């Protein structure tokens, strides 16, 4: 009888483990993180639901009550705004990656350099994120202003809701030049880099992340593992020192 009882207890514990699934995690993230974060999520011990978009859009949706567990944005200002307008998990905010800006053209482009007007030609438009809301667009505007190019091209912009949309305009040949992140072109064969944009010409490009629930904090912990950091680096992001 004692053996049978022990066997039943063991079976009960085993079935409980089998039935207990890890809590799902919903992650709202900047569009530029898509490829890297897709891969990172595959290594997480539990279901991960990913929603991508412009950082401003993601922040506003969360502030309006969208059910996110973790948020990762592409600009510190938007995370500052979110901290004031949503209840983030205490002391969870930290930077998970960095990035750089590059000027791109469609494959086959022979010109190079960072003189945007010369690269645009007589009728071309510069593809970039929306100048006041999309982080890549904010950084691009800062660069253009700091290099004295803004006034000459402000009326020749093709602004998009996120940086991947700007990349797509260039890849399809609908814009001859675009400003995107280095990570966007790290594994993309449809565009070429015309110039790297110096870091001192714009604000530091960082990806702040924060949790909104205990489950979200578990996913943030996973982002901090050596394996996750290696995935970000492999996708063209900069490493974050501890």
PyMOL commands that set and color helices and strands:
alter all, ss='L'
color gray80, all
select helices_A, chain A and resi 2-19+31-42+55-63+76-85+116-120+135-146+150-153+163-171+182-185+199-201+214-223+226-234
alter helices_A, ss='H'
color red, helices_A
select strands_A, chain A and resi 25-30+48-53+70-72+94-98+101-106+126-129+157-160+177-181+191-196+206-211
alter strands_A, ss='S'
color yellow, strands_A
deselect
rebuild
show_as cartoon
